[in-house]
Amino acid sequence: MNTMSLEVRKNVELELVARLKQITSPHLALKAGKNKLSLLVEKEKLGEIYVQHLTKADGYYAGMEIYICEAFSFCTNQSPPYQSRLLNTSFLSKSSLSEEIKQFGDELGGIIRTPAPQDISTAVKKITDRLKLLYLSKAENCILGTTLLIDDVLTEPDSYAFPFLTILFAAHKNNLRLDSELLKKAFATKSIYGNKQFDLALASKILNPKDK
């Protein structure tokens, strides 16, 4: 049973590397390795998306770390009077194990079970499709600093080191006004603030409409 399970895992991971190699992005260079996809711009590694096997649950979970990006530099340059929300030094840190609804996982807890031998290809396709949909898209939004990054932060603020400042970065980069609908929605979300007084004063300074 154990040998069989190890054999299946080996075959899953071989097929996974082959499928990861086929994933492309118009915005990032991607380098596939064992159970992971490195994200690069001009040969500099900005982060990675990974898949890990969890023996206890006999399945795979996914995660992502982004540790270099323009948004992160912007956040730290504001010298906020509070610490990063993350327990590591990343800008964005996310794992399917903390999913509260089924997204990457087939069940709560963010796990895709180790498949039966005849279902390996289906399982690997499911893993890579969900990595593209749920992780690569967020990595691109993060690195490009699009307005979609604002929605990403609002959906899961605790995955970002500085959620409010990240929203402010995307707003500034995309010339959003302080009174835009997207920012009104964002600023009404209590969970994004690090220090509300500091955050809102900074937003007024950076985004204040010139024509008022």
PyMOL CGO cylinders between C-alpha atoms (Angstrom):
from pymol import cmd
from pymol.cgo import CYLINDER

trace = [
    CYLINDER, 0.00, 0.00, 0.00, 2.76, 2.38, 1.05, 0.3, 1, 1, 1, 1, 1, 1,
    CYLINDER, 2.76, 2.38, 1.05, 4.94, 1.47, -1.94, 0.3, 1, 1, 1, 1, 1, 1,
    CYLINDER, 4.94, 1.47, -1.94, 1.96, 1.92, -4.22, 0.3, 1, 1, 1, 1, 1, 1,
    CYLINDER, 1.96, 1.92, -4.22, 1.26, 5.34, -2.71, 0.3, 1, 1, 1, 1, 1, 1,
    CYLINDER, 1.26, 5.34, -2.71, 4.91, 6.40, -3.18, 0.3, 1, 1, 1, 1, 1, 1,
    CYLINDER, 4.91, 6.40, -3.18, 4.80, 5.20, -6.78, 0.3, 1, 1, 1, 1, 1, 1,
    CYLINDER, 4.80, 5.20, -6.78, 1.66, 7.26, -7.43, 0.3, 1, 1, 1, 1, 1, 1,
    CYLINDER, 1.66, 7.26, -7.43, 3.24, 10.34, -5.83, 0.3, 1, 1, 1, 1, 1, 1,
    CYLINDER, 3.24, 10.34, -5.83, 6.34, 9.93, -7.97, 0.3, 1, 1, 1, 1, 1, 1,
    CYLINDER, 6.34, 9.93, -7.97, 4.23, 9.72, -11.13, 0.3, 1, 1, 1, 1, 1, 1,
    CYLINDER, 4.23, 9.72, -11.13, 2.04, 12.67, -10.08, 0.3, 1, 1, 1, 1, 1, 1,
    CYLINDER, 2.04, 12.67, -10.08, 5.11, 14.79, -9.52, 0.3, 1, 1, 1, 1, 1, 1,
    CYLINDER, 5.11, 14.79, -9.52, 6.75, 13.78, -12.82, 0.3, 1, 1, 1, 1, 1, 1,
    CYLINDER, 6.75, 13.78, -12.82, 3.60, 14.68, -14.73, 0.3, 1, 1, 1, 1, 1, 1,
    CYLINDER, 3.60, 14.68, -14.73, 3.21, 17.86, -12.69, 0.3, 1, 1, 1, 1, 1, 1,
    CYLINDER, 3.21, 17.86, -12.69, 6.65, 19.16, -13.74, 0.3, 1, 1, 1, 1, 1, 1,
    CYLINDER, 6.65, 19.16, -13.74, 5.79, 18.45, -17.39, 0.3, 1, 1, 1, 1, 1, 1,
    CYLINDER, 5.79, 18.45, -17.39, 2.52, 20.39, -17.08, 0.3, 1, 1, 1, 1, 1, 1,
    CYLINDER, 2.52, 20.39, -17.08, 4.12, 23.25, -15.13, 0.3, 1, 1, 1, 1, 1, 1,
    CYLINDER, 4.12, 23.25, -15.13, 6.61, 23.65, -18.00, 0.3, 1, 1, 1, 1, 1, 1,
    CYLINDER, 6.61, 23.65, -18.00, 3.68, 24.29, -20.36, 0.3, 1, 1, 1, 1, 1, 1,
    CYLINDER, 3.68, 24.29, -20.36, 2.29, 27.22, -18.33, 0.3, 1, 1, 1, 1, 1, 1,
    CYLINDER, 2.29, 27.22, -18.33, 3.13, 30.63, -19.77, 0.3, 1, 1, 1, 1, 1, 1,
    CYLINDER, 3.13, 30.63, -19.77, 2.47, 34.23, -18.78, 0.3, 1, 1, 1, 1, 1, 1,
    CYLINDER, 2.47, 34.23, -18.78, 2.54, 37.32, -21.01, 0.3, 1, 1, 1, 1, 1, 1,
    CYLINDER, 2.54, 37.32, -21.01, 3.94, 39.31, -18.07, 0.3, 1, 1, 1, 1, 1, 1,
    CYLINDER, 3.94, 39.31, -18.07, 6.39, 37.01, -16.27, 0.3, 1, 1, 1, 1, 1, 1,
    CYLINDER, 6.39, 37.01, -16.27, 9.08, 34.51, -17.11, 0.3, 1, 1, 1, 1, 1, 1,
    CYLINDER, 9.08, 34.51, -17.11, 8.18, 31.17, -15.52, 0.3, 1, 1, 1, 1, 1, 1,
    CYLINDER, 8.18, 31.17, -15.52, 10.63, 28.44, -14.61, 0.3, 1, 1, 1, 1, 1, 1,
    CYLINDER, 10.63, 28.44, -14.61, 9.24, 25.05, -13.67, 0.3, 1, 1, 1, 1, 1, 1,
    CYLINDER, 9.24, 25.05, -13.67, 10.98, 22.90, -11.07, 0.3, 1, 1, 1, 1, 1, 1,
    CYLINDER, 10.98, 22.90, -11.07, 9.98, 19.99, -8.85, 0.3, 1, 1, 1, 1, 1, 1,
    CYLINDER, 9.98, 19.99, -8.85, 6.52, 20.90, -7.50, 0.3, 1, 1, 1, 1, 1, 1,
    CYLINDER, 6.52, 20.90, -7.50, 7.02, 24.61, -8.09, 0.3, 1, 1, 1, 1, 1, 1,
    CYLINDER, 7.02, 24.61, -8.09, 6.91, 27.45, -10.58, 0.3, 1, 1, 1, 1, 1, 1,
    CYLINDER, 6.91, 27.45, -10.58, 9.41, 30.27, -10.10, 0.3, 1, 1, 1, 1, 1, 1,
    CYLINDER, 9.41, 30.27, -10.10, 8.27, 33.74, -11.18, 0.3, 1, 1, 1, 1, 1, 1,
    CYLINDER, 8.27, 33.74, -11.18, 10.93, 35.92, -12.78, 0.3, 1, 1, 1, 1, 1, 1,
    CYLINDER, 10.93, 35.92, -12.78, 11.27, 39.32, -14.43, 0.3, 1, 1, 1, 1, 1, 1,
    CYLINDER, 11.27, 39.32, -14.43, 14.53, 39.97, -16.29, 0.3, 1, 1, 1, 1, 1, 1,
    CYLINDER, 14.53, 39.97, -16.29, 16.07, 36.90, -14.62, 0.3, 1, 1, 1, 1, 1, 1,
    CYLINDER, 16.07, 36.90, -14.62, 15.33, 38.19, -11.11, 0.3, 1, 1, 1, 1, 1, 1,
    CYLINDER, 15.33, 38.19, -11.11, 13.24, 35.77, -9.06, 0.3, 1, 1, 1, 1, 1, 1,
    CYLINDER, 13.24, 35.77, -9.06, 10.29, 37.63, -7.54, 0.3, 1, 1, 1, 1, 1, 1,
    CYLINDER, 10.29, 37.63, -7.54, 8.53, 34.67, -5.96, 0.3, 1, 1, 1, 1, 1, 1,
    CYLINDER, 8.53, 34.67, -5.96, 7.16, 31.20, -6.51, 0.3, 1, 1, 1, 1, 1, 1,
    CYLINDER, 7.16, 31.20, -6.51, 3.99, 29.15, -6.67, 0.3, 1, 1, 1, 1, 1, 1,
    CYLINDER, 3.99, 29.15, -6.67, 4.32, 25.69, -5.18, 0.3, 1, 1, 1, 1, 1, 1,
    CYLINDER, 4.32, 25.69, -5.18, 2.49, 22.44, -4.57, 0.3, 1, 1, 1, 1, 1, 1,
    CYLINDER, 2.49, 22.44, -4.57, 3.31, 20.29, -1.52, 0.3, 1, 1, 1, 1, 1, 1,
    CYLINDER, 3.31, 20.29, -1.52, 2.26, 16.80, -0.56, 0.3, 1, 1, 1, 1, 1, 1,
    CYLINDER, 2.26, 16.80, -0.56, 0.81, 16.47, 2.92, 0.3, 1, 1, 1, 1, 1, 1,
    CYLINDER, 0.81, 16.47, 2.92, 1.23, 12.90, 4.17, 0.3, 1, 1, 1, 1, 1, 1,
    CYLINDER, 1.23, 12.90, 4.17, -1.27, 13.23, 7.00, 0.3, 1, 1, 1, 1, 1, 1,
    CYLINDER, -1.27, 13.23, 7.00, -4.07, 14.22, 4.62, 0.3, 1, 1, 1, 1, 1, 1,
    CYLINDER, -4.07, 14.22, 4.62, -2.67, 12.16, 1.72, 0.3, 1, 1, 1, 1, 1, 1,
    CYLINDER, -2.67, 12.16, 1.72, -3.12, 15.01, -0.71, 0.3, 1, 1, 1, 1, 1, 1,
    CYLINDER, -3.12, 15.01, -0.71, -1.63, 18.12, -2.24, 0.3, 1, 1, 1, 1, 1, 1,
    CYLINDER, -1.63, 18.12, -2.24, -1.99, 21.73, -1.20, 0.3, 1, 1, 1, 1, 1, 1,
    CYLINDER, -1.99, 21.73, -1.20, -0.82, 24.87, -3.00, 0.3, 1, 1, 1, 1, 1, 1,
    CYLINDER, -0.82, 24.87, -3.00, 0.83, 28.09, -1.94, 0.3, 1, 1, 1, 1, 1, 1,
    CYLINDER, 0.83, 28.09, -1.94, 2.55, 31.19, -3.18, 0.3, 1, 1, 1, 1, 1, 1,
    CYLINDER, 2.55, 31.19, -3.18, 5.18, 33.62, -1.94, 0.3, 1, 1, 1, 1, 1, 1,
    CYLINDER, 5.18, 33.62, -1.94, 5.98, 36.95, -3.62, 0.3, 1, 1, 1, 1, 1, 1,
    CYLINDER, 5.98, 36.95, -3.62, 8.96, 38.63, -2.01, 0.3, 1, 1, 1, 1, 1, 1,
    CYLINDER, 8.96, 38.63, -2.01, 10.05, 41.30, -4.49, 0.3, 1, 1, 1, 1, 1, 1,
    CYLINDER, 10.05, 41.30, -4.49, 7.77, 43.73, -6.35, 0.3, 1, 1, 1, 1, 1, 1,
    CYLINDER, 7.77, 43.73, -6.35, 7.21, 47.43, -6.93, 0.3, 1, 1, 1, 1, 1, 1,
    CYLINDER, 7.21, 47.43, -6.93, 4.24, 47.39, -4.53, 0.3, 1, 1, 1, 1, 1, 1,
    CYLINDER, 4.24, 47.39, -4.53, 6.43, 46.06, -1.68, 0.3, 1, 1, 1, 1, 1, 1,
    CYLINDER, 6.43, 46.06, -1.68, 9.02, 48.82, -2.23, 0.3, 1, 1, 1, 1, 1, 1,
    CYLINDER, 9.02, 48.82, -2.23, 6.23, 51.42, -2.18, 0.3, 1, 1, 1, 1, 1, 1,
    CYLINDER, 6.23, 51.42, -2.18, 4.84, 50.02, 1.10, 0.3, 1, 1, 1, 1, 1, 1,
    CYLINDER, 4.84, 50.02, 1.10, 8.17, 49.98, 2.93, 0.3, 1, 1, 1, 1, 1, 1,
    CYLINDER, 8.17, 49.98, 2.93, 9.09, 53.44, 1.60, 0.3, 1, 1, 1, 1, 1, 1,
    CYLINDER, 9.09, 53.44, 1.60, 6.05, 54.87, 3.41, 0.3, 1, 1, 1, 1, 1, 1,
    CYLINDER, 6.05, 54.87, 3.41, 7.70, 53.86, 6.74, 0.3, 1, 1, 1, 1, 1, 1,
    CYLINDER, 7.70, 53.86, 6.74, 4.41, 52.71, 8.32, 0.3, 1, 1, 1, 1, 1, 1,
    CYLINDER, 4.41, 52.71, 8.32, 4.24, 52.80, 12.14, 0.3, 1, 1, 1, 1, 1, 1,
    CYLINDER, 4.24, 52.80, 12.14, 3.24, 49.13, 12.19, 0.3, 1, 1, 1, 1, 1, 1,
    CYLINDER, 3.24, 49.13, 12.19, 4.69, 45.75, 11.29, 0.3, 1, 1, 1, 1, 1, 1,
    CYLINDER, 4.69, 45.75, 11.29, 3.96, 43.48, 8.34, 0.3, 1, 1, 1, 1, 1, 1,
    CYLINDER, 3.96, 43.48, 8.34, 0.99, 41.17, 8.92, 0.3, 1, 1, 1, 1, 1, 1,
    CYLINDER, 0.99, 41.17, 8.92, 2.96, 38.19, 7.67, 0.3, 1, 1, 1, 1, 1, 1,
    CYLINDER, 2.96, 38.19, 7.67, 5.10, 35.90, 9.77, 0.3, 1, 1, 1, 1, 1, 1,
    CYLINDER, 5.10, 35.90, 9.77, 7.76, 35.78, 7.05, 0.3, 1, 1, 1, 1, 1, 1,
    CYLINDER, 7.76, 35.78, 7.05, 9.50, 38.45, 4.98, 0.3, 1, 1, 1, 1, 1, 1,
    CYLINDER, 9.50, 38.45, 4.98, 7.26, 38.08, 1.91, 0.3, 1, 1, 1, 1, 1, 1,
    CYLINDER, 7.26, 38.08, 1.91, 4.99, 40.72, 0.43, 0.3, 1, 1, 1, 1, 1, 1,
    CYLINDER, 4.99, 40.72, 0.43, 2.29, 38.16, -0.40, 0.3, 1, 1, 1, 1, 1, 1,
    CYLINDER, 2.29, 38.16, -0.40, 2.04, 34.79, 1.31, 0.3, 1, 1, 1, 1, 1, 1,
    CYLINDER, 2.04, 34.79, 1.31, -0.86, 32.47, 0.62, 0.3, 1, 1, 1, 1, 1, 1,
    CYLINDER, -0.86, 32.47, 0.62, -1.63, 28.80, 1.16, 0.3, 1, 1, 1, 1, 1, 1,
    CYLINDER, -1.63, 28.80, 1.16, -4.66, 26.73, 0.23, 0.3, 1, 1, 1, 1, 1, 1,
    CYLINDER, -4.66, 26.73, 0.23, -4.54, 25.18, 3.75, 0.3, 1, 1, 1, 1, 1, 1,
    CYLINDER, -4.54, 25.18, 3.75, -6.18, 28.36, 5.07, 0.3, 1, 1, 1, 1, 1, 1,
    CYLINDER, -6.18, 28.36, 5.07, -9.02, 28.38, 2.52, 0.3, 1, 1, 1, 1, 1, 1,
    CYLINDER, -9.02, 28.38, 2.52, -12.38, 29.07, 4.13, 0.3, 1, 1, 1, 1, 1, 1,
    CYLINDER, -12.38, 29.07, 4.13, -14.30, 27.99, 1.05, 0.3, 1, 1, 1, 1, 1, 1,
    CYLINDER, -14.30, 27.99, 1.05, -13.42, 25.35, -1.54, 0.3, 1, 1, 1, 1, 1, 1,
    CYLINDER, -13.42, 25.35, -1.54, -11.10, 26.95, -4.09, 0.3, 1, 1, 1, 1, 1, 1,
    CYLINDER, -11.10, 26.95, -4.09, -7.90, 25.03, -4.79, 0.3, 1, 1, 1, 1, 1, 1,
    CYLINDER, -7.90, 25.03, -4.79, -9.03, 22.10, -2.67, 0.3, 1, 1, 1, 1, 1, 1,
    CYLINDER, -9.03, 22.10, -2.67, -11.76, 19.62, -3.46, 0.3, 1, 1, 1, 1, 1, 1,
    CYLINDER, -11.76, 19.62, -3.46, -12.74, 19.87, 0.18, 0.3, 1, 1, 1, 1, 1, 1,
    CYLINDER, -12.74, 19.87, 0.18, -12.37, 22.38, 3.00, 0.3, 1, 1, 1, 1, 1, 1,
    CYLINDER, -12.37, 22.38, 3.00, -8.75, 22.61, 4.07, 0.3, 1, 1, 1, 1, 1, 1,
    CYLINDER, -8.75, 22.61, 4.07, -7.46, 23.21, 0.55, 0.3, 1, 1, 1, 1, 1, 1,
    CYLINDER, -7.46, 23.21, 0.55, -6.38, 19.66, -0.32, 0.3, 1, 1, 1, 1, 1, 1,
    CYLINDER, -6.38, 19.66, -0.32, -6.57, 17.72, -3.59, 0.3, 1, 1, 1, 1, 1, 1,
    CYLINDER, -6.57, 17.72, -3.59, -6.31, 14.06, -2.60, 0.3, 1, 1, 1, 1, 1, 1,
    CYLINDER, -6.31, 14.06, -2.60, -3.55, 11.84, -4.00, 0.3, 1, 1, 1, 1, 1, 1,
    CYLINDER, -3.55, 11.84, -4.00, -5.29, 10.20, -6.97, 0.3, 1, 1, 1, 1, 1, 1,
    CYLINDER, -5.29, 10.20, -6.97, -5.70, 6.55, -7.87, 0.3, 1, 1, 1, 1, 1, 1,
    CYLINDER, -5.70, 6.55, -7.87, -3.13, 5.48, -10.52, 0.3, 1, 1, 1, 1, 1, 1,
    CYLINDER, -3.13, 5.48, -10.52, -5.67, 5.69, -13.37, 0.3, 1, 1, 1, 1, 1, 1,
    CYLINDER, -5.67, 5.69, -13.37, -6.66, 9.24, -12.34, 0.3, 1, 1, 1, 1, 1, 1,
    CYLINDER, -6.66, 9.24, -12.34, -3.19, 10.82, -12.23, 0.3, 1, 1, 1, 1, 1, 1,
    CYLINDER, -3.19, 10.82, -12.23, -3.55, 12.86, -15.44, 0.3, 1, 1, 1, 1, 1, 1,
    CYLINDER, -3.55, 12.86, -15.44, -6.95, 14.24, -14.40, 0.3, 1, 1, 1, 1, 1, 1,
    CYLINDER, -6.95, 14.24, -14.40, -5.63, 15.21, -10.96, 0.3, 1, 1, 1, 1, 1, 1,
    CYLINDER, -5.63, 15.21, -10.96, -2.52, 16.89, -12.36, 0.3, 1, 1, 1, 1, 1, 1,
    CYLINDER, -2.52, 16.89, -12.36, -4.59, 18.86, -14.88, 0.3, 1, 1, 1, 1, 1, 1,
    CYLINDER, -4.59, 18.86, -14.88, -6.88, 19.97, -12.03, 0.3, 1, 1, 1, 1, 1, 1,
    CYLINDER, -6.88, 19.97, -12.03, -3.87, 21.08, -9.94, 0.3, 1, 1, 1, 1, 1, 1,
    CYLINDER, -3.87, 21.08, -9.94, -2.29, 23.10, -12.77, 0.3, 1, 1, 1, 1, 1, 1,
    CYLINDER, -2.29, 23.10, -12.77, -5.60, 24.65, -13.90, 0.3, 1, 1, 1, 1, 1, 1,
    CYLINDER, -5.60, 24.65, -13.90, -6.29, 25.83, -10.35, 0.3, 1, 1, 1, 1, 1, 1,
    CYLINDER, -6.29, 25.83, -10.35, -2.74, 27.12, -9.91, 0.3, 1, 1, 1, 1, 1, 1,
    CYLINDER, -2.74, 27.12, -9.91, -3.22, 29.28, -13.02, 0.3, 1, 1, 1, 1, 1, 1,
    CYLINDER, -3.22, 29.28, -13.02, -6.66, 30.51, -12.04, 0.3, 1, 1, 1, 1, 1, 1,
    CYLINDER, -6.66, 30.51, -12.04, -6.11, 31.14, -8.32, 0.3, 1, 1, 1, 1, 1, 1,
    CYLINDER, -6.11, 31.14, -8.32, -2.38, 31.77, -7.94, 0.3, 1, 1, 1, 1, 1, 1,
    CYLINDER, -2.38, 31.77, -7.94, -0.73, 32.87, -11.17, 0.3, 1, 1, 1, 1, 1, 1,
    CYLINDER, -0.73, 32.87, -11.17, -3.45, 35.47, -11.83, 0.3, 1, 1, 1, 1, 1, 1,
    CYLINDER, -3.45, 35.47, -11.83, -2.93, 36.97, -8.34, 0.3, 1, 1, 1, 1, 1, 1,
    CYLINDER, -2.93, 36.97, -8.34, 0.85, 36.94, -8.82, 0.3, 1, 1, 1, 1, 1, 1,
    CYLINDER, 0.85, 36.94, -8.82, 0.46, 38.87, -12.09, 0.3, 1, 1, 1, 1, 1, 1,
    CYLINDER, 0.46, 38.87, -12.09, -1.92, 41.41, -10.51, 0.3, 1, 1, 1, 1, 1, 1,
    CYLINDER, -1.92, 41.41, -10.51, 0.55, 41.86, -7.66, 0.3, 1, 1, 1, 1, 1, 1,
    CYLINDER, 0.55, 41.86, -7.66, 3.62, 42.31, -9.84, 0.3, 1, 1, 1, 1, 1, 1,
    CYLINDER, 3.62, 42.31, -9.84, 1.87, 44.52, -12.43, 0.3, 1, 1, 1, 1, 1, 1,
    CYLINDER, 1.87, 44.52, -12.43, 0.05, 46.58, -9.79, 0.3, 1, 1, 1, 1, 1, 1,
    CYLINDER, 0.05, 46.58, -9.79, -3.29, 46.59, -11.66, 0.3, 1, 1, 1, 1, 1, 1,
    CYLINDER, -3.29, 46.59, -11.66, -6.60, 47.66, -10.09, 0.3, 1, 1, 1, 1, 1, 1,
    CYLINDER, -6.60, 47.66, -10.09, -7.41, 43.94, -9.82, 0.3, 1, 1, 1, 1, 1, 1,
    CYLINDER, -7.41, 43.94, -9.82, -4.81, 43.90, -7.02, 0.3, 1, 1, 1, 1, 1, 1,
    CYLINDER, -4.81, 43.90, -7.02, -7.23, 46.02, -4.95, 0.3, 1, 1, 1, 1, 1, 1,
    CYLINDER, -7.23, 46.02, -4.95, -9.94, 43.37, -5.26, 0.3, 1, 1, 1, 1, 1, 1,
    CYLINDER, -9.94, 43.37, -5.26, -7.42, 40.65, -4.41, 0.3, 1, 1, 1, 1, 1, 1,
    CYLINDER, -7.42, 40.65, -4.41, -6.40, 42.46, -1.21, 0.3, 1, 1, 1, 1, 1, 1,
    CYLINDER, -6.40, 42.46, -1.21, -10.03, 43.05, -0.20, 0.3, 1, 1, 1, 1, 1, 1,
    CYLINDER, -10.03, 43.05, -0.20, -10.77, 39.33, -0.69, 0.3, 1, 1, 1, 1, 1, 1,
    CYLINDER, -10.77, 39.33, -0.69, -7.91, 38.18, 1.53, 0.3, 1, 1, 1, 1, 1, 1,
    CYLINDER, -7.91, 38.18, 1.53, -6.15, 41.07, 3.31, 0.3, 1, 1, 1, 1, 1, 1,
    CYLINDER, -6.15, 41.07, 3.31, -4.25, 38.77, 5.68, 0.3, 1, 1, 1, 1, 1, 1,
    CYLINDER, -4.25, 38.77, 5.68, -2.29, 37.30, 2.75, 0.3, 1, 1, 1, 1, 1, 1,
    CYLINDER, -2.29, 37.30, 2.75, -0.55, 40.67, 2.22, 0.3, 1, 1, 1, 1, 1, 1,
    CYLINDER, -0.55, 40.67, 2.22, 2.16, 42.25, 4.38, 0.3, 1, 1, 1, 1, 1, 1,
    CYLINDER, 2.16, 42.25, 4.38, 0.58, 45.73, 4.17, 0.3, 1, 1, 1, 1, 1, 1,
    CYLINDER, 0.58, 45.73, 4.17, -2.98, 45.47, 2.82, 0.3, 1, 1, 1, 1, 1, 1,
    CYLINDER, -2.98, 45.47, 2.82, -3.92, 49.16, 3.05, 0.3, 1, 1, 1, 1, 1, 1,
    CYLINDER, -3.92, 49.16, 3.05, -0.63, 50.37, 1.58, 0.3, 1, 1, 1, 1, 1, 1,
    CYLINDER, -0.63, 50.37, 1.58, -0.91, 47.81, -1.23, 0.3, 1, 1, 1, 1, 1, 1,
    CYLINDER, -0.91, 47.81, -1.23, -4.34, 49.20, -2.15, 0.3, 1, 1, 1, 1, 1, 1,
    CYLINDER, -4.34, 49.20, -2.15, -2.89, 52.71, -1.99, 0.3, 1, 1, 1, 1, 1, 1,
    CYLINDER, -2.89, 52.71, -1.99, -0.04, 51.67, -4.31, 0.3, 1, 1, 1, 1, 1, 1,
    CYLINDER, -0.04, 51.67, -4.31, -2.45, 50.25, -6.90, 0.3, 1, 1, 1, 1, 1, 1,
    CYLINDER, -2.45, 50.25, -6.90, -4.70, 53.32, -6.62, 0.3, 1, 1, 1, 1, 1, 1,
    CYLINDER, -4.70, 53.32, -6.62, -1.76, 55.68, -7.13, 0.3, 1, 1, 1, 1, 1, 1,
    CYLINDER, -1.76, 55.68, -7.13, -0.31, 53.66, -10.02, 0.3, 1, 1, 1, 1, 1, 1,
    CYLINDER, -0.31, 53.66, -10.02, -3.68, 53.59, -11.79, 0.3, 1, 1, 1, 1, 1, 1,
    CYLINDER, -3.68, 53.59, -11.79, -4.56, 57.25, -11.12, 0.3, 1, 1, 1, 1, 1, 1,
    CYLINDER, -4.56, 57.25, -11.12, -7.63, 56.48, -9.02, 0.3, 1, 1, 1, 1, 1, 1,
    CYLINDER, -7.63, 56.48, -9.02, -9.21, 59.40, -7.23, 0.3, 1, 1, 1, 1, 1, 1,
    CYLINDER, -9.21, 59.40, -7.23, -9.77, 59.31, -3.50, 0.3, 1, 1, 1, 1, 1, 1,
    CYLINDER, -9.77, 59.31, -3.50, -13.52, 59.51, -4.12, 0.3, 1, 1, 1, 1, 1, 1,
    CYLINDER, -13.52, 59.51, -4.12, -13.64, 56.69, -6.70, 0.3, 1, 1, 1, 1, 1, 1,
    CYLINDER, -13.64, 56.69, -6.70, -16.18, 53.94, -6.06, 0.3, 1, 1, 1, 1, 1, 1,
    CYLINDER, -16.18, 53.94, -6.06, -13.48, 51.26, -5.78, 0.3, 1, 1, 1, 1, 1, 1,
    CYLINDER, -13.48, 51.26, -5.78, -11.61, 53.20, -3.08, 0.3, 1, 1, 1, 1, 1, 1,
    CYLINDER, -11.61, 53.20, -3.08, -14.79, 54.07, -1.20, 0.3, 1, 1, 1, 1, 1, 1,
    CYLINDER, -14.79, 54.07, -1.20, -15.53, 50.34, -1.05, 0.3, 1, 1, 1, 1, 1, 1,
    CYLINDER, -15.53, 50.34, -1.05, -11.95, 49.57, -0.03, 0.3, 1, 1, 1, 1, 1, 1,
    CYLINDER, -11.95, 49.57, -0.03, -11.70, 52.22, 2.69, 0.3, 1, 1, 1, 1, 1, 1,
    CYLINDER, -11.70, 52.22, 2.69, -14.98, 51.03, 4.22, 0.3, 1, 1, 1, 1, 1, 1,
    CYLINDER, -14.98, 51.03, 4.22, -13.30, 47.64, 4.85, 0.3, 1, 1, 1, 1, 1, 1,
    CYLINDER, -13.30, 47.64, 4.85, -12.00, 47.68, 8.44, 0.3, 1, 1, 1, 1, 1, 1,
    CYLINDER, -12.00, 47.68, 8.44, -9.74, 44.65, 8.01, 0.3, 1, 1, 1, 1, 1, 1,
    CYLINDER, -9.74, 44.65, 8.01, -7.29, 46.45, 5.68, 0.3, 1, 1, 1, 1, 1, 1,
    CYLINDER, -7.29, 46.45, 5.68, -6.02, 49.09, 8.10, 0.3, 1, 1, 1, 1, 1, 1,
    CYLINDER, -6.02, 49.09, 8.10, -2.71, 48.97, 9.93, 0.3, 1, 1, 1, 1, 1, 1,
    CYLINDER, -2.71, 48.97, 9.93, -3.17, 52.30, 11.73, 0.3, 1, 1, 1, 1, 1, 1,
    CYLINDER, -3.17, 52.30, 11.73, -6.29, 54.03, 10.43, 0.3, 1, 1, 1, 1, 1, 1,
    CYLINDER, -6.29, 54.03, 10.43, -5.18, 57.56, 11.25, 0.3, 1, 1, 1, 1, 1, 1,
    CYLINDER, -5.18, 57.56, 11.25, -1.79, 57.13, 9.54, 0.3, 1, 1, 1, 1, 1, 1,
    CYLINDER, -1.79, 57.13, 9.54, -3.28, 55.22, 6.59, 0.3, 1, 1, 1, 1, 1, 1,
    CYLINDER, -3.28, 55.22, 6.59, -6.03, 57.73, 5.77, 0.3, 1, 1, 1, 1, 1, 1,
    CYLINDER, -6.03, 57.73, 5.77, -3.73, 60.74, 6.18, 0.3, 1, 1, 1, 1, 1, 1,
    CYLINDER, -3.73, 60.74, 6.18, -1.26, 59.11, 3.77, 0.3, 1, 1, 1, 1, 1, 1,
    CYLINDER, -1.26, 59.11, 3.77, -4.04, 58.32, 1.29, 0.3, 1, 1, 1, 1, 1, 1,
    CYLINDER, -4.04, 58.32, 1.29, -5.17, 61.97, 1.35, 0.3, 1, 1, 1, 1, 1, 1,
    CYLINDER, -5.17, 61.97, 1.35, -1.64, 63.14, 0.73, 0.3, 1, 1, 1, 1, 1, 1,
    CYLINDER, -1.64, 63.14, 0.73, -0.91, 60.70, -2.12, 0.3, 1, 1, 1, 1, 1, 1,
    CYLINDER, -0.91, 60.70, -2.12, -4.29, 60.62, -3.85, 0.3, 1, 1, 1, 1, 1, 1,
    CYLINDER, -4.29, 60.62, -3.85, -5.70, 64.07, -3.14, 0.3, 1, 1, 1, 1, 1, 1,
    CYLINDER, -5.70, 64.07, -3.14, -7.47, 65.23, -6.33, 0.3, 1, 1, 1, 1, 1, 1,
    CYLINDER, -7.47, 65.23, -6.33, -5.56, 68.21, -7.74, 0.3, 1, 1, 1, 1, 1, 1,
    CYLINDER, -5.56, 68.21, -7.74, -8.70, 70.01, -8.91, 0.3, 1, 1, 1, 1, 1, 1,
    CYLINDER, -8.70, 70.01, -8.91, -10.34, 70.46, -5.53, 0.3, 1, 1, 1, 1, 1, 1,
]
cmd.load_cgo(trace, "trace")
